């Protein structure tokens, strides 16, 4: 049994049956990243240039043949961030930033040896988002990213031209402390070890032969 299917639904002492707050026992202050706004961008970018570094194995024999490329982390690198409040839209700002996506490129060299290397794929974003007013705790721009490049061509000097399928989720967030209702601490059950019961079908059989006809 896992935590997800072992919720504790026991009634707490002093609670009233039928109460919409059934089971609540306290107020808790938790520290979380609060998301004030978020937006999704999915684009296909053709003829994008990436330069591979840290090849494994080192010193591949050129030219190379592109196999595939994909992101290696879901966290994007936010650089050159500029947030400009919009005078005609209260609470909204123009958000400009370069989002770096760490990727791994797989290729085959001229000797038929498969190799791989790393690169940073950069996407420029210029969007409108809801941004809170300045406070002691600053807001930040976070990026969740994914990239898949199904096709590409080798150019020269460890550089490829690729077609990239890029997904970016931008989030305006801040680390805050929230007061929330609580049902108390979670109850964590013991883990259930996985095992293949190869003899289950045999052990389910009756011990002695049984006749279907009844006297």
PyMOL commands that set and color helices and strands:
alter all, ss='L'
color gray80, all
select helices_A, chain A and resi 3-5+200-203
alter helices_A, ss='H'
color red, helices_A
select strands_A, chain A and resi 26-51+53-56+65-71+77-85+92-108+114-130+140-156+159-182
alter strands_A, ss='S'
color yellow, strands_A
deselect
rebuild
show_as cartoon
